[in-house]
Amino acid sequence: METTADLLGWMGAVLLLSAYGLLSFRKLAAQGFVYQGMNMAGSSLLAVNTGYHGAFPSTAVNVVWIFIAIAALINANRKTATASN
């Protein structure tokens, strides 16, 4: 189980760092589904890893990160819906 948790953690770290790198080099839009989806997935995987290893402050940060990504997507969808009306 530990190997699985570690693998998930590494995958999450790669996703988060990739998302940040792509955003920084303007390859992704901050309000886009891909960027926020990468944030949600990466944070979810890291939350599993940190929770498994008992690093609860890091787990809390990742859970908050997930909710921020969800809120950003909801906000972006509202703006898109309003703009199309």
N, C-alpha and C positions, 0 to 999 in steps of 0.2 A: 504493500500500500504506500509506503514511503516513496518508493521510486515513482509511482504514479503521481503522487502529490508534487514531487519535485519536477517531473516532466511538465505537468500542468502549469506550475509556477514559471518555468522557463518559457513556455509557450505564451503565457500571459505577459511576461516581461518583454518578449520580442514584439508582441502585438502593440503594447503601449508605446514602446520606443519607436516602432515603425510609424505608428500614427502620428506621434509628435514630430518625427523627422519629416514625414510627408507634409504635414501642416506647415512646418517651419520653412520648407522649400517650396511652398505654395502649390503643391501637387494635389492637395485636398482642401475642401472648404470646411471651415470650422463648424458650420451648421449642417454639413452634409451627413447623410445616413452612413456613408462608409467610415468617415472619421469617428463619428459617435458610436457606430457599431463596433469598431475596433476598440474604442475605449471601454465599452460595456463588456465585450468578450474578454479583453485583456484583464480588466479589473476583476471580473468574475473568476477567472482562472487563478489570479494572484490571491484572491480572497480565500479560495479553497486551499491553496498552498499555505498561506500564512495562518489560517485557522487550524489546519492540520498540525502545524508546528507550534501552535500556541502563541503566535505573535499577534495578539489581539489588537494592539494599537494599529498595526499595519492592516489587519483585517477590516477594522472600522474605517480607515482611510479609503480602502478599496470599495467598500459598500457605499460610502458617500459618493465616491467617484462614479459609481454605477448610476446612482440617483441623479447626479448632475447631468450625465449623458442622456438619461431618459427625459429629464426636464428640458434639455436643449433640443431634443428631437420633437417633443411636443410643441415647444415654442416655434420651431422652424415650420412644423406642419400647420400651425395656426396662421402664421404669416403667409405661407403659400396659399392656404385656403382663402384668406382675406384678399390677397392680391388677385386671385383668379375670379373673384365675384365682382 
